[in-house]
């Protein structure tokens, strides 16, 4: 039944194509690159950061002490968002996802990873999250900002 196999194969390919299309169309997408040049956006982001993020990540974006050493509960302290941390190693869509949904094992964190990072999807709208990231990025030196931009553009 070679003809039947061809038909079943074509149906299988069509189903895979539809699933791939639906996945691409429905997954959350973030901004291409958040440019910290907009001072109004940066000022808004700073006020939101102070209100929601500074308690863990520090008023000067310095993170918690010994942020690379696990706490007694096995989790890591909040990392810095200044150039000494690893925030700039992540693309903008991933950073938006992390703020919006917390760290999701298998997507924005290694499988099995547990974090104290809360999800802000019910607290901040996307524009607020973008503003916070613009503020954080506005504090980075040009070479760090450029490296992070390249990461973002490579992952598009």
Secondary structure, DSSP 8 states (H G I E B T S, - for coil): -HHHHHHHHHHHHHHHHHHHHHHHHHS----S---TT-HHHHHHHHHHHHHHTHHHH-TTS--STTTTSB-TTS-B-----STTSSGGGS-HHHHHHHHHH---BTTTB-TT--------TTTS-HHHHHHHHHHHHHTS-HHHHHHHHHHHHHT-
